[in-house]
Amino acid sequence: MTAPEITLSRVYSPPEHKEGLWILVDRLWPRGIKKDSIPLDMWLKDIAPSPALRKWFHQDSDHWHEFTKQYAQELKEKPELIEHILALASTSPVTLFYAAKDLQHNHALVLQKVLKSWPKIPEIK
């Protein structure tokens, strides 16, 4: 079985050409982005970190390692959402969009790793 094609893109700098499905995975709509300015196919806000976890992480990015563990656990408790994205990715490339400024430490990276290793939850470093 071929691994699904799941890529990431910051919502503020989307690819020039739309390929496959574009899914926003933030809980909050990105600031400064009009809802009709980017051709998203869906907005899965429930796949984003819980409000408490998001606020805790944004207070201090030094929490990255613990954040990845806690968010991966939250995702494990939402198998229907994970499997929905994987079902979509089995028929078309999927791009997950997020608004975070930090390209190396954001929830979309964790989500992508979980999706690529599902049903096993990966060790994220």
C-alpha positions as CSV (number, residue, x, y, z in Angstrom):
1,M,0.0,0.0,0.0
2,T,1.3,3.4,-0.9
3,A,1.7,6.0,1.8
4,P,-0.8,8.9,1.4
5,E,0.5,12.2,0.1
6,I,0.0,14.6,2.9
7,T,1.9,17.9,2.7
8,L,1.9,21.1,4.8
9,S,1.6,24.7,3.9
10,R,1.3,27.9,5.8
11,V,-2.0,29.6,5.0
12,Y,-0.3,32.9,4.5
13,S,1.9,31.5,1.6
14,P,-0.2,28.9,-0.2
15,P,1.2,27.1,-3.3
16,E,0.5,28.9,-6.6
17,H,-1.3,26.0,-8.1
18,K,-4.0,24.0,-6.3
19,E,-3.5,20.3,-6.3
20,G,-5.6,17.8,-4.4
21,L,-7.6,18.8,-1.3
22,W,-6.7,21.8,0.8
23,I,-7.7,21.5,4.5
24,L,-7.4,24.1,7.2
25,V,-6.4,22.4,10.5
26,D,-6.4,25.4,12.8
27,R,-9.1,25.8,15.5
28,L,-9.3,29.6,14.8
29,W,-9.7,31.2,11.4
30,P,-6.3,32.8,10.5
31,R,-6.1,36.5,11.1
32,G,-6.1,38.7,8.0
33,I,-7.3,36.0,5.7
34,K,-10.7,36.4,4.1
35,K,-12.7,33.2,3.9
36,D,-13.0,33.5,0.1
37,S,-9.4,34.4,-0.5
38,I,-8.0,30.9,-0.4
39,P,-9.6,27.9,-2.1
40,L,-9.9,25.6,0.9
41,D,-12.0,22.5,0.5
42,M,-12.7,22.1,4.2
43,W,-11.9,23.4,7.6
44,L,-11.4,20.7,10.2
45,K,-11.1,22.8,13.4
46,D,-11.8,19.8,15.7
47,I,-8.6,18.2,14.6
48,A,-6.6,21.1,16.0
49,P,-5.2,21.0,19.6
50,S,-7.7,21.7,22.4
51,P,-8.0,25.3,23.4
52,A,-6.3,24.7,26.7
53,L,-3.3,22.9,25.0
54,R,-3.0,25.5,22.3
55,K,-2.9,28.4,24.8
56,W,-0.5,26.5,27.0
57,F,1.9,25.9,24.1
58,H,1.7,29.4,22.8
59,Q,2.8,30.8,26.2
60,D,6.1,29.1,25.9
61,S,7.5,27.3,22.8
62,D,10.0,25.5,25.1
63,H,7.0,23.2,25.8
64,W,7.4,21.7,22.3
65,H,8.4,18.2,23.4
66,E,5.5,17.9,25.9
67,F,3.1,19.6,23.5
68,T,3.8,16.9,20.9
69,K,3.1,14.1,23.3
70,Q,-0.1,15.7,24.6
71,Y,-1.4,16.6,21.1
72,A,-0.6,13.2,19.8
73,Q,-2.7,11.8,22.7
74,E,-5.6,14.1,21.8
75,L,-5.4,12.9,18.2
76,K,-5.4,9.3,19.3
77,E,-8.8,10.1,21.0
78,K,-10.2,11.3,17.6
79,P,-9.7,8.3,15.3
80,E,-12.8,9.3,13.2
81,L,-11.1,12.6,12.2
82,I,-7.8,10.9,11.5
83,E,-9.4,8.2,9.4
84,H,-11.5,10.8,7.5
85,I,-8.3,12.6,6.4
86,L,-6.6,9.4,5.5
87,A,-9.6,8.3,3.5
88,L,-9.5,11.6,1.6
89,A,-5.7,11.2,1.1
90,S,-6.2,7.7,-0.3
91,T,-7.8,9.2,-3.4
92,S,-6.1,12.6,-3.7
93,P,-3.1,14.5,-2.4
94,V,-4.0,16.5,0.7
95,T,-2.4,19.7,1.9
96,L,-2.9,20.7,5.5
97,F,-2.9,24.4,6.1
98,Y,-2.0,26.2,9.3
99,A,-1.3,29.7,10.4
100,A,1.6,29.3,12.9
101,K,4.7,31.4,12.2
102,D,7.1,28.8,13.5
103,L,7.6,26.3,10.7
104,Q,9.6,23.9,12.9
105,H,7.3,23.8,15.9
106,N,3.6,23.7,15.1
107,H,0.6,21.4,15.5
108,A,0.4,20.7,11.8
109,L,3.8,18.9,11.9
110,V,2.5,16.7,14.7
111,L,-0.7,16.0,12.8
112,Q,1.2,15.1,9.7
113,K,3.4,12.6,11.5
114,V,0.4,11.0,13.2
115,L,-1.4,10.7,9.9
116,K,1.6,9.1,8.2
117,S,2.1,6.5,11.0
118,W,-1.5,5.8,11.9
119,P,-2.7,3.7,13.7
120,K,0.6,3.8,15.5
121,I,1.3,7.0,17.4
122,P,4.9,8.1,16.6
123,E,7.6,9.2,19.0
124,I,8.0,12.8,18.0
125,K,11.3,14.6,18.9
